[in-house]
Amino acid sequence: MTMSLAVFIQNRKWFVLLAILTVLVLLLFVITRSDFEAAWSLPAGESGNYYEIRISPDGECLLGVKNNRLELFDLKSKQRKWQIDKSFLPAIAWLDNERILAVPSEGTRDLMIYSREEGTLLGKTIYAAGCTDVSCCGELVVGTGGDTLKDFLGFGQPFVLRRADLRGFVCKDADGEVQLILDCDDASGRSITACRIEDDQYRIAVTYDSHCPAKICTLTMTEESGIHGRCPPSIKVDLIQEMAVPDGSRVILSTDGRFLVMLSSDGLSRYDWAGSDYQQKSQFKTPIDVNADGKCLAISPDNHWIACCTGSEVLVLNSTDLRLTGRIRSAAYALCFTPDSRQLAIAQDMGVSAFYME
């Protein structure tokens, strides 16, 4: 009798343990499950999480920033091609299919240029010292920070570079005075996006750190001369709109400039171009932790999808009416669509995972 009771108790312990493990597995499935089919994944590895990711223009490589290095992965083999053991800011971009822009977090924070093949340092531009964010569009490279431009050229923030030679542009008004319309007292740029609206015309949107409206500008290529011979024939800047935004908000443009999206603690808002400025069209209200780590807003290259992170999950919406199309139940440090807009890659605690949008 005593032996039977002991066996019963022992078996019951194993049964309880098995039940607990089953519940934990189911809970993990519920937490991480997605409304979208998984496409591929990369493990985080031994040195922490990615807090910025960018996919190459040909869709074959993924560039990622961790707290102590820059890495490039081949998405076909899922193998790391190279890594640079240096601390970088979450300010990276593909200059073209063969060159990468990145900003070390130490020293003068110059904009560095690396090769895709081996991660070789090809050069740097002093015109972008102090850079905090960078984006490429057409023939332009735009960024926030630009201490050197502000100190020596009077350009202020953000900065604009020509892709061909990565030299800075200086903007002048009709009287030949340097325009400072992009500057905002002592506020530093939080994020910047750019889009091409015509062959020689671009639009940029800049979000600042705090207590400053987001600024929307049109940049037109001109034949005017630069100042003191420092810069090539340059660019004309017209401030077309200032948008009051709550602290912690972010504003980004669609790739064609026909609309922009603002993320705030109350949710998402879409603004459409109305001929002279952007007017609000639709809203999607949901609580969003704007202080969460990482960049939590992205528009697909074909302008069909919008993805954002609320702090606890990733939402994917149809850009036309901000209709929710699905959720990925996992927090994200960074979001990035593939160039063909068919997949969304998210940087999570367990690494980088991509999901099919359809």
Beta strands, then each sheet from edge to edge (+ up, - down):
strand 1: 38-43
strand 2: 52-55
strand 3: 61-65
strand 4: 70-74
strand 5: 79-84
strand 6: 88-94
strand 7: 99-104
strand 8: 111-115
strand 9: 121-125
strand 10: 133-137
strand 11: 140-144
strand 12: 159-162
strand 13: 189-198
strand 14: 201-208
strand 15: 214-221
strand 16: 235-243
strand 17: 250-253
strand 18: 259-264
strand 19: 267-273
strand 20: 278-285
strand 21: 297-299
strand 22: 305-309
strand 23: 314-318
strand 24: 323-328
strand 25: 334-337
strand 26: 343-348
strand 27: 351-356
sheet 1: 1+ 27- 26+ 25-
sheet 2: 2+ 3- 4+ 5-
sheet 3: 6+ 7- 8+ 9-
sheet 4: 10+ 11- 12+
sheet 5: 13+ 14- 15+ 16-
sheet 6: 17+ 18- 19+ 20-
sheet 7: 21+ 22- 23+ 24-
end
